[in-house]
Amino acid sequence: MSGSRWRVLYLVRTNVRYRNFSIVRELRTDGVFSALTEMRVKTPWIEALRQKQKEDAGETFGKPALPFIQADRKLAPKRMADSHHAMILPLGRDPWLLDNYLNANGHVRLGSLFMDLDALSGIIAYKHTGELVTTVTAAVDRITIKNPLKDICDLQLSGKVTYATGRSSMEIGLQVARAPLNGESIQDSDVLLTCTFTMVSLDPATKRPVNIAPLLVETEEERRLFALGEKNYQAKKALGKVSLRKQHPNEKESAAIHNIWLQQLSFRDPKSNDTKPGNVTYMDKTRMHSAQIMQPQYRNRHNFMIFGGFLLKQTFELAFCCAAAFAHDRPAFLSLDPSTFENPVPVGSVLYLTATVAYTEKVEDDNGNFSTRMQIRVDSRVRDVEHGATKPTGQFNYTFSVPKEVSVMPRSYEEFMIWTDATRRVKRVAAILHEGSTNTDKDGVLSPHFVGGMTE
């Protein structure tokens, strides 16, 4: 055989079928569904790398410069339907594709779905903005389980831009549901999860934010979605003003911190009969770390940065491990609470993740059974291998549940601030859930009495 596309094929016999193996690269190397990878990665890594090496060596004289985008450009409004995108993930029909999505217990890995959702949000964003701009994931505002998946089936991933006012950012609403049969529509009971991503558009040359087309809102449902997006936007702005970096704990929070501190003193006092309960763990004992070099298979469409879905998958799986080690039980995932991407992660850098049990809360269901809801905070930072520089890249907040009573206790000032921040976050999320509990069919949010979840 000769030519640039020669192949070596091997037939491996199984009990029921033959499978072809090939040295030709398939676009599943990063665990993302191939249809999404093809849209995300436009240039083979070796070509992008060689081009960059030429640019670094000054060998690209005469190459057209990147187009300059006016910061105040005027753009015609676009409809929500213009950015809508839906695709079928054929897990029920393709057992080899399913191999990429199953865990050891035969359940669908949520981390793999998170990667697909981030890739899908990028496709939707570019349908709204066009190809001239660079669009990146700025935040995941929430991922919520609605109906846990009990069996293997084809899934439909869909979404659209639901909020854009002409600034640089846009909100994208997504959902994963059982794929409907021909002629049928998706029912609320078919929806596995819903989520919201915030994307930001940048000038590819200056890396500064540029404005994008506003949304043209036409129907009552679109007005509802747009109003919800505006509310989320204002809530995030208000949240920055009450950060613990800007405001000290309030009176109630200070009193709670003081009470925990007094309890710790009592545990250490030889004259006291108080002892730390066996189901209470100090926060510093819950930490779990990981480090990984960032390979080009996980790059975004701009070739030299890691795409956000990979970071979601890695942080989620570390959070799951942290929750399981803390509770000595298999945790059920409830939600990803508002989380941010602060800085990009370059290909070739080292990603460091630290997971901590930040908050626990005892929950009683309608039958009088107790469980523990816990929030796992994952802090990420990246290190430049050559220069040793380290910078934070994001914070991710996952909520899990276990069917037993366990508790975390902070003891340093930094841990008390982590605990306080998590406490505030839990209260804000509870308020959102309570407000949306009368409209779950439309909003796709959980009621306060959520009783289900999914395990990784």
N, C-alpha and C positions, 0 to 999 in steps of 0.2 A: 504493500500500500504506500502511496505517496501523496504529497499535497499538504496544505495547511490544515486540513480538517480530517486527517486520518484518525482512526479510532481503534482501540483494542477492546474487544468484547469478550467477556467471560460468562459462561452459563453456569449458574450455581443451582443445583437441584435441591428442591425442598420436597416435602411429601405431596404437595398438591399443585405446585406451579414452578415455573422457571422465572428467574429475575435477571435482567440485563444489567451488567456493571460497565461503566464507561469512564475513560480518563477525561472525557470532555466535561468541562465544568457546568454543573447545573446551578440555577439561581435559587438554591435552597440552603446555601452554605451557612447562612446566619440564622436559620430557624424561622424566617418569615416566609409566608406563602409566596410562591414564585411569581404569581400575577402582581403582587404588591412590590416585590423586589425589582421586577423589570421596570416598574414605573419610578422607583426610588433611585436606583443606580443606573446612570446613563452611560458611564465610561468604564471600561475594564481598568482595574487598579494599576496594572503595569503601564498602560498608556498615560493615565493621569500622573503617575509617578515620574515617568520620563519627561513629560511636558513640564512638570514643576522643576525638575533638575535642570532643564534647559533654561527656564526662566531665572533660576537662581544663578546660573552661570552667565547670564546676559546674552543668551543665544537666540532670543526671540525678537530681535530687531525687526521692526516693520509689522509686528503683530498688532491688529486693531485693539485699541484700549477698550476696557469695559465701558458701556454706555453710562453717561451721567444722568441720574434721575432727579428731576426737580422736586424739592421737598414739599412745595405747595402746588403740585400739579393738580389740574382739575380733571376729575374722572366721573363718567356717567354712572349713576346707580345701577346695581345689578340685583336680580331677583334671587331669592333663596333657592329656587329650583335650578338656577344656573350652576350652582356648585354641588348639587346633590349627586352622590355617588353611592352605588350599592354593588356588592359582589357576593358570590356564593363561595363559601369555604367547604369543599365537599368531603368532610370528615367521614360521613356515613357511607360514602361510595368508594373512597380511595384509601385502602388500608395502609399503603406505604406513606401517603401523606399523613395519615393519622399517627403513624409512628413518631412524627416530629412533635406531636401535640399531647401525647399521653404520658402520665406519670407512672410510677411503679404499681399503683393500685388500679390502673385502667381508667383514671379520670382525666379530663382535659386540663392541661396545665394553663392556669390563668396567666402566668408570665408570658407564655407564647402568644396568647391572645392580646396582651397589652402591647407587645411588639407590633402586631398586625394593626392594632387601632392607631398607634402613633404613625405608622406608615400611611394608613388610610387618611388620617387628618392632614398629612402633607399633600396628598393628591387633591383633596378637597380644597385646601388653601390655595394651591396653584391654579385650580379651576376658577377661583375668584380673582386672584391677583394677576394671572398671566406669568410668563416665564422671565420677564425682565428683572424682577426683584429676587432677593434671597429671603426665604421664609423659614423661620426656626420656631421650635416649640419653646414657649416661655413658661408655661405652667400647665399642670393638670389640676383643674378645679375640683373635680370629684369623679370617682368611679364607684358605682354602687351596684351591688348584686340585687336583682329584683326577684328572679326565680331560679334557684339553683338547678343546674343541668343534671338530670338523673340518668340519662342514657346517651349513647353516641348517635349523633344525627348530623346532617348538613346544617351549617349555620350561615345566616345572612348577616354581613357587616354593612352598615349603611350610615350615612351622615350628611350634613350640610352646614354651611355657614349660617348661624342663627343670630349673630350680632356683629355689626360693623357700622361705624358712624362716619368713616372717612379718615379716622386716625390710622396709625400704623398697625394696630392690633385688631384681631377678630376672634370671636368665640365660635367654636365648632362643636355641635352636638352630635354624638355618635351613639349607636346601639348595636348590640349583638343579639340576634334572635334565631329561633328555629326557622330554617328556610321554609317558606310557604310552598304548598303544592300549587300547580298551575291553576290560575283562576281564583285562588284564595288570598286573603289578606292576613297580615300578622295581627294576632290578638295580643292583649296585654299579658296573658299567661304564657305566651311564647317568648317573651323578652327575657333574655338571660341577664344582661347588664346594660346600664346606660352610663355615659360619661361625657365630660366636657373638657375640651382642650382650649387653651389660649395660644394663638400663634401671632408672631410679630414679623412684619416685613421690613427688610433692610436694603439699603443701597448696596449692591454687590461690590462696588469700588471703595466706598467710604465706610461701610458697615454701620451707617447711621440709619435710624428709623425713617421710613418714607410713608406717606399716606397711601391708602388704598381706596378702592371704590366703596361708597356707602351702600347699605342695603335698601332696596325698594320693598317696603312692607305693604302687602295688598290684602291679605285675608285676616280674619279674626284670630286664627291659630298662629299666623305669622306675627301678628301684633303681640300676642301673648308670649311667644318665644323671645321676641325682641325686648319686651319689657322685662322679662326675666334676666336676659343678658345685661341690660342696663343696671338692674338691681345688683347683679353679681359684680359688675364693674365698680359700682359705687361702694359696695361692701369691701372689696379688696383695697380700695383707696383709704377707707376709714380704718381698715385693719392696720395699715402701715403707721398710722398716727398713734396707735396704742401699743406698739411693739414694746417689749421689755427693754429693748435698747434705748427707748426714748422715755418710757415711764416706769417707775418702780412699782412693785406689787401694791395693790390697793389695800384698804384696811382689812377686808375679809380674807384676802389672800395672805397677808402678813400674819394674821391670827392663826390661820391654818398651818402655815410654815412653823410658827412658834410652837403650836401644839405637837406637831410631829417631832420637833427638836426635843421638847420636854419628854416625849415618849421614849426617844432614844436614850436620854439621860437615865430614865427609869430602868431601861434594859441593862445599863452598865453599872447601876448602883448596887453594890453588894448587900446593902441594907434593904433593898426593895425585893418584893416577891415577884415582881413583873419579869417575865422572860419573853424574848422575841418568839412569836408563834412560828411553828415549823413551816407554815404556808406563806410567810413573809420573807422576801428576798431584798437585800440592799441593791439599789440601782446599779452601783458600779460592778456588781457581780453578774449582771444580766448582759453586759456588753459582748458583742460579737463582731469580729473584724474580718475583712477580706481585702485582697490586693490582686489586681489583674492588669496585664498589659493590654492596651487597646489595639486590636488588629484591624486591618482594612476591610475585612469581611463585614464589619459592623458599621461601616461609614454611611454618611448621608449622601444626598445627591450632589453635594458640593465636594465630595471625595476626601477631604482631609480632616473632617470632624466626625465624631461618632453620633449616630442618630439616636434621638431621645427614647425610642422604644426599647433599645438595648439596655439603656440605663434603668428604665422602668422594670424590665424583667430581672435584672441583677439585684436591684434594691428590694423588689418584692420577695424574691426567693431568699435573700438574706434575712429580711424581716420575718418571713415564715419560720426559718430555722431558729431565729432568736426567740420567737414566741413559743415554739415547741420545746426548746431547751429550758425556758423559764417555767413553763406550766407542766412539763413532763406529760404532755398530752398533745393530740393532733388538733391544731387550731383551725377554726373555720374563718375564712376571709369575709369581712363585712363590707369594707369600703376603703378606698384611698381618699383621704381628706386633702384639702387644698395643699398642693406641693409645687415647688418652684425649681426652675432650671436657671441658675445664676450665671454660670459661665460655660462656654463650650468645652468639650473634651476632645483634644486632638488625637488623631491616629498616631500610635507609637508612644503615647504617654502611659503612665501607670495610674490606674484608678483605685483609690482607697475608699472603702465603705466601712462605716461604723453603725451598727444597729444597737439601740438601747430601748428597754421597756421604760417608757416615759410616764405612763399613767395606767392605773387599773381601777375598775369600778365593778362592784357586785350588782348583778341584775337578777331580779326575780320575775319569772314568767307567770302567766295566768293560773298555772297549776301549782304554784308554790315551789317550783324547782329553781335552784340558784345556779348561776353561771357567772363567769367573769368576762367582762369586756375590757380589752387592753389596747392601748395605742403604742405602736412601735415606731420610733423615730429613727430614720436612716439618714445620716449625714455623709455627703460625698465630697471628696476633694481629689484633685488631680496633680500629679507631679511631673515636671519636665525632666526626663531622664538625663539629658545632656547638662542642663544648668542647675538642676536641683530645686528649682522654684516650685512652690506649692500654693494652690489657691482653691477656695471652696467652689464647688460646681452645683450644689443644690441640696435641698432638704426635702425628704419624702416622709409622709405620715400615714401609716397603715393601721387599720383597726381590725382586730381579730376577736373571736370569742372562743372560750373553752368551757366545757360543762363541769366546772369545779371552781372552788373558791381559792384564789391565789392573790397575792398583793405585793406591790413594789413599794419600797421606802427610800426616798432620797436622804442623803446625809451631808453632802457638801453644798456650798452656796450655788455652784454651777448646776448641780443636780436639782436643787430646789427651783432654779429658774427654768430648767427643762420641764420639771413637773408642773410648774405654774403655767408655762406656755401651753402644755398639753391640756391642762384643765380648762383653760380658756377656749382652746380649739374644740374640745368635746362639747362645751356649753353652746358654742356658736353652731356646731353641726346639729345638736339636739333641737335648737330653735328653728333651724331650717327644716328639719324633718317634721317637726310639729306643725309648722306653717303649711308644709306641702302635703300633710297626711290626708286632707280632705280632697286631694286632687291627684291621687297617685296614678290614675289611668293616663292622664295627660302628661304630667311632669316626669313620670318615671322615677319617683323618689320613694324611699322606704317610709313606712309609718314608724312611729316611736316604738311600737311593739313588734319589732322585727324578730323573727324566730328562725330564720334560715341563713345559710351561708355556704360557701364552697371551700373545699380544702385543696391545697396545691398538690 
